[in-house]
Every structure is written in C-alpha cells, then in structure tokens.
Amino acid sequence: MKKPSQIRAKKHLSQNFLTDENVINKIIRCFDLKDDDHVVEIGPGYGSMTFPMIEIIGSIDVIELDKDLVKYLNENDDKKSVNVIQADALSFDFSSLKKKRSMRLIGNLPYHISTPILFHLLDFSECFEDFHVMVQKEVADRMVSNHNNKIYGRLSVAIQSRCKASKVFDIKPGAFHPKPKVISSIVKLEPTISLGNEVHSKLDEIIRIAFNQRRKKIRNSLKEVFSPQELSDCGIDPNLRAENLSVEDYIRLSKVRDQAQ
C-alpha cells in the first residue's frame, strides 16, 4: 500500500496536498467541529484532514475525482466512517447528501477551477450551515472585497449577496506538496437568508453584464436592462462604473428587475 509521501500529485487536476500538521490542525480548529456535524469535504486528497476530523465527528462525506485517491481513502478507512464519492464537484448534486440538519463544507478547491466550483456551490447555499474553502489568495481577496476596489467583481457580488464572507488566514506554499507558486487562504462563508431564485437569477444576469464591461459607465453597460432614469430612481448614479456599486445596490436593481417582469 502506498504511503502518502509516495502518492504523486496529478498536475492536470491541480493537486497540491496539504502536509503541514500544524496548518492542518489550525484549519480543523477554525472549523470548530461539533460531534454531530454533518460534514462534506471536497478534494480530501489522501485524507490529511479527513482522518483527523472523523476522530471528532465520527463520519464524513467526501467528494474526490481521482480514482487512485478514492482507492487509497477506502483502503485506509479503518473505522469505515468515510463515505467516499467518486465525482466531479463541479457537477455534483450536493442536495443529494442533505439529511435533517444543515451540512458544513470544507474543501481544498483546485486552483484552476476554484471560481466555477464556488459558483456551483452557491446554488446549494440553502443546504449548508457554512463553507470553509481553501483557495488561491487572489481569489480569496476577490471573494471578500468591498466595492470601489479594482479586485471587486462578479464573484464578490455573487458570494456576498448569498453569504457573509470573511477571510480566516493565509497559508504559505511550504505547507503543501508539491509547493504551489501562490499563497493560499481559508475563507469562511455563512449563507444568509435567500433572496429567492428569481431575484438571484436577475442578479446573476445583471452582474454578468455589468462586469463584462466594467470600464464602462453603467448607463452604457446596463443600457439594455435599465434606462439612466431607472438607475437614478434606484438611488444609483448612472455615471458610476460596475465596481462602484455595492452589493446592496445590485440587490436593489435585481428586485426592481424582478418586479418589472
């Protein structure tokens, strides 16, 4: 049986295994696990966090695409407490795991698809109590960014319209094998009360259009959706650019758009 140190990371899957035990313990502590928590883990790798967590919670659902890692996890699950699901997190139906209580998610998201996975997870935000996700620091900073900032964008609004977002701490490359070329960050997301599917659908449409032309004034970038007068009626200056509108501004526009149809 292969030892974790003998498992080769697959570059095409953006695999960087967390190996620093101090960092692993720090992440698990910030997760603040309770013994009856229903935890879902994305990208468990060879179980560096999975196996320590089941000492606290008893059982866990993990989503892993790599068949070699699926085999490794199953072979090393002495307590038979890890429900290993070989699946792509990008298309997985997380609601299929839901039981009576809300789930909690922890995941080391592959850098090359972290943003698409985040958007996919947002579709299931009502199923979760919270998310603790490890992403590239640059992505983390965008997730928690406020308006009037160059890194504030579509991801910032999509997340913050559904969740309370906060960065927990950064993780240096040396905590992983192989070492990534970037710093990583843990971000905590706590879902808020849903605006409803229709409003969220309108919001996603508006921010997609606005940030696709982020250097234009919104009177121009959103001209197919709102007239300058309609923007003004919402208390929004038509001469602002996409990055100048707050999450609350976008929510207000989405509700107006929803009511108009």
URMODA-V423933 format. One record per helix or strand of 3 or more residues. SS is the DSSP state (hx for helix, st for strand). FROM is the first residue (numbers start at 1). LEN is the number of residues. If there is no record, write none. Layout:
ss->{SS;SS}
from->{FROM;FROM}
len->{LEN;LEN}
//
This chain:
ss->{hx;hx;hx;st;hx;st;hx;st;hx;st;hx;hx;st;hx;hx;st;hx;st;hx;hx;hx;hx;hx}
from->{4;11;21;38;50;60;67;82;94;103;111;125;128;137;154;163;173;184;197;218;228;242;247}
len->{3;3;11;5;8;5;9;5;4;6;12;3;9;8;7;9;3;8;16;4;6;3;14}
//
